[in-house]
Amino acid sequence: QVPLVESGGGLVQPGGSLRLSCVLSESIFSRHAFMGWYHQAPGKERELVASITSGGDTPYADSVKGRFTISRDHLSKTVYLQMNSLKPEDTGVYYCHVQYLGSGYWGQGTQVTVSS
């Protein structure tokens, strides 16, 4: 079973919204896991933009604070990233990442393009 599968990327105009989803396998979906969304802009390094810590906190990068919201649903074992007021600089590949019991898992990435 694939540990996690992302979806929800696409092309959106500046100011628009998208919701990314990351469905986790039951073996790694835990309230004690670290779950995060990373953004990799073209030609740049991957950076953490939002996360749910093992303690349940939800820190955000300054660049997305007030615009992005991370959440999770225990029934569907899904982690979401709601992205509002999107800007061209939000363009890139978004990756879901989970750290649990000493192991890390990455999704295949989903492309988000913000352009008029």
C-alpha positions as CSV (number, residue, x, y, z in Angstrom):
1,Q,0.0,0.0,0.0
2,V,1.3,3.4,-0.9
3,P,1.9,5.4,2.3
4,L,0.4,8.6,1.1
5,V,-1.2,10.0,-2.1
6,E,-1.6,13.7,-2.9
7,S,-4.1,15.4,-5.1
8,G,-5.7,18.8,-5.7
9,G,-3.1,20.8,-7.6
10,G,-3.9,22.7,-10.7
11,L,-3.9,26.1,-12.5
12,V,-5.5,29.0,-10.7
13,Q,-5.6,32.7,-11.1
14,P,-4.0,35.1,-8.6
15,G,-6.4,35.5,-5.7
16,G,-7.9,32.2,-6.2
17,S,-8.1,29.1,-4.0
18,L,-7.2,25.5,-4.1
19,R,-7.4,22.6,-1.6
20,L,-4.7,20.0,-1.6
21,S,-5.4,16.5,-0.1
22,C,-3.1,13.9,1.2
23,V,-4.6,10.5,1.9
24,L,-2.5,8.5,4.3
25,S,-2.4,4.8,4.9
26,E,-3.9,3.7,8.2
27,S,-0.5,2.6,9.5
28,I,0.9,6.1,9.5
29,F,-2.1,8.2,10.3
30,S,-1.7,9.0,14.0
31,R,-2.4,12.0,16.2
32,H,1.2,11.5,17.3
33,A,2.7,11.8,13.8
34,F,4.2,15.0,12.3
35,M,2.3,15.9,9.2
36,G,3.5,18.7,6.9
37,W,3.1,20.4,3.5
38,Y,6.2,21.5,1.7
39,H,6.5,23.9,-1.2
40,Q,9.2,23.7,-3.9
41,A,9.3,26.6,-6.2
42,P,11.1,26.3,-9.6
43,G,14.9,26.3,-9.0
44,K,14.6,26.5,-5.3
45,E,14.8,24.2,-2.3
46,R,11.9,22.5,-0.7
47,E,10.5,24.5,2.3
48,L,8.0,23.7,5.0
49,V,4.9,25.9,4.7
50,A,2.5,24.3,7.1
51,S,2.4,21.4,9.6
52,I,0.6,19.6,12.4
53,T,3.1,18.7,15.0
54,S,2.9,15.6,17.2
55,G,1.6,18.0,19.9
56,G,-1.2,19.2,17.7
57,D,0.2,22.7,17.0
58,T,-0.1,24.1,13.5
59,P,2.8,26.5,12.7
60,Y,2.9,28.2,9.4
61,A,5.7,29.9,7.3
62,D,5.4,33.6,7.3
63,S,4.9,33.6,3.6
64,V,1.5,31.8,3.9
65,K,0.3,32.8,7.4
66,G,-3.3,34.0,7.2
67,R,-3.8,32.5,3.7
68,F,-3.2,28.8,4.1
69,T,-4.8,26.4,6.6
70,I,-3.7,22.8,7.4
71,S,-6.1,20.4,8.8
72,R,-6.7,16.6,9.1
73,D,-9.7,14.3,9.1
74,H,-9.4,11.1,11.1
75,L,-12.2,9.3,9.5
76,S,-10.8,9.7,5.9
77,K,-7.2,9.7,7.1
78,T,-6.6,12.8,5.0
79,V,-4.4,15.9,5.6
80,Y,-5.6,19.0,3.8
81,L,-4.0,22.3,2.8
82,Q,-6.5,25.0,2.1
83,M,-4.8,27.7,0.1
84,N,-6.6,31.0,-0.3
85,S,-5.5,34.4,-1.8
86,L,-3.0,32.6,-3.9
87,K,-0.1,34.5,-5.4
88,P,2.2,33.8,-8.3
89,E,5.0,33.1,-5.9
90,D,3.0,30.2,-4.5
91,T,3.6,28.4,-7.8
92,G,5.5,25.1,-7.5
93,V,5.2,21.5,-6.4
94,Y,3.6,20.8,-3.1
95,Y,4.6,17.7,-1.2
96,C,3.0,16.0,1.8
97,H,5.3,14.6,4.4
98,V,4.8,12.5,7.4
99,Q,7.2,11.5,10.2
100,Y,6.1,8.7,12.4
101,L,7.9,6.2,14.6
102,G,11.3,7.2,13.3
103,S,10.4,6.9,9.6
104,G,9.6,9.6,7.1
105,Y,7.3,9.4,4.1
106,W,6.9,11.7,1.1
107,G,4.2,12.0,-1.5
108,Q,4.8,12.2,-5.2
109,G,4.0,15.9,-5.2
110,T,1.2,17.9,-6.8
111,Q,1.8,20.9,-9.1
112,V,0.2,24.3,-8.3
113,T,0.5,27.0,-10.8
114,V,-0.8,30.5,-10.0
115,S,-1.0,32.6,-13.2
116,S,-3.3,34.9,-15.0
